[in-house]
Amino acid sequence: MVTPDAHTGLPAVSLRIRPGAAYQLDELSKAIIEKLQQDGRRSYAGIGKAVGLSEAAVRQRVQRMVDAGVMQIVAVTDPMQLGFARQAMIGIRCTGDTTKVAEKLAAIESVDYVVLTAGSFDAIVEVVCEDDGDLLDLLNTKIRAVPGVISTETLVYLKLVKQQYNWGTR
């Protein structure tokens, strides 16, 4: 459960929308999402004024969308500023049921992103580690130890150039 900020009513600075959600968005809900994508700390009262709803109505709509898994409101940090000196994208080739492999990969604490793919990799994961030794340990003792993982290819991040979550709604 997310606790609202005392000043803004929102705890976060960004939001992510999960693809494929079965929730139907009307134009007002889409407008609320777009306002939050512009500024995740915007108050419900401010959003309400911008979209023509009361603060309570905005609060209820946001809560329904979060509960339905349509969006989540999160603080997006710079891992480098928090002591995580190594980020990487890891391509994984698997055998067997890739969804089971993906579930096991998703349970690893250092893994922050998991997708099943078509192409030369069956899955791709993003990891955030303290340093190269932490990344090596993660690869050897956790990722490669997952049943069904055949091989990995690690792409180490040198510099984050762009990351955004403001693609809007349809």
N, C-alpha and C positions, 0 to 999 in steps of 0.2 A: 504494500500500500504506500502511495506517495503522499507525503505531508506537504500541504500548501505553504508557501512563503507567507509570512505575516503581513508583508507590505503589498505584495502583488496578487496573492491568492494562487500563484503558480510557482513550483519549485525549480523550474528548468529553464534552459537556454536554447533548447532545440527539440524537435520532435521527429520521429520516424513513423512512416506508415508501412504497415505490413502488406505486401502484395497478396491479392487473391482473397481478401476478406469478403464474407458474404453479407456484409452490412450495407444497406442502401443509404447513400448520402443524398440529402436534398441540398438545394443551393445555399441555405443558411449554414448547414454543417460544413459544406465545402468552404464557405467564406470564413468560418471560425478556424478551420485547419490552416487556411492560407495566412490568416493573421498570426497564428501561433508559429507558423514557419518563418514569418518575418521577424518575430520577437517572442520567444517562448516564455518570457517573463511578463508579457503584457497582462494586465489585470482583466478579470472577467467583466468588470464594469466598463473598461475601455473597449474591449471586444464588443460587448453588447451595444455600446453607443455607435460603434463603427458599422455593425451589421443590423441594427434595429431590433435588438432583443434586450430583455432585462438581464441583469447580472445573474439572477437565479436560473433563468432559462439557458444562458450560456454555460453555467456551471453544470447543469443537468445534462446538456448535450455532450459536453466534454467528457463527463463521467461515463455516459452511455457508450461513447466511442472508445474510450479506454477499456471499459469492461468487455466490449465486443471484440477487442483486439485489433480494431481498425487503426489505432495509433497508440503510441506511447510518448510520454513527455519525459525527456531525459536531459541531463547536463552532459554536453559533449566537451571532453577535456583534451588537452594536448598531453599524450602519455610522456613525452620527453620532459615536460615541466614537472611531472609527478614521479620522476625517477625510473621510468621505463625506457631504457636507452635502445631497445631493439624491438622493431615491429617487422613482421614478415607475412607474406601470403604463401601458403603451402598448397601446391597441387598434389592431389592424392589419387593413386590408382588403386582400385579395390577389386575384390572378388566377392561373389555372393550378393546378398541383399544390401544395396547401397544405403537404403534408408536406415537400416540397423547400424551400419557403420557410422552414418552421419549422426545418429542419436548418441552414440558412444563418444564421438568427437566433440559434440556439443556439450557433453557433461564435463569436459576438461576445463578447469578454471581459467587457464591462460588463453583459451580459444574464445574470441568474441564475435565470430562470424562464421557461419557454415552454410554452404550452398551445394546442392547436387547439380552437376553439369553434364552436358553432352559435349563430346570432343575428346581431346587427349587426356583429360582428367575426369574422374568420376565425381570427385568432390573437391572443393576449394575451401580452405579455412584461413582466417586471419588470426594472428596471434600477437599478443603484447607481452614482452619479456623484459626482465631487468637488464640483461646483458647477453652476450653471445654464449656464455656458459649455460645460462638459463635456457636459451633457445636450443642448444645442443642436448641438454638434459630432457627438455620437453619432447624433442624429436625422438630420441633414443628410448626413453622410458615410458612415454605416454602415447604419443601418436603412432609410432611404428609398432607399439605393443597391442594396438586395437586389433582384435580378430577381423580378418578380411582386408586389412591394409597390405597391399603388395609392394608399393613403392611411393616415395615422396619426392617432390622437387620444390626447393625452397627459394623464394624470391625475397631477398632482404630489402627492406625499405631504406633508402638513403635520405630522402627528404619528402615530406608531405607537401605537395604543391597546391592541391585543391581538395576540399571536402565540404559538401553542402547537402542540405536536406530541404531545399525550397523549390522542389519541382512542381508544386501545386497539386491540383486535383483534376479529375475528369468529370 
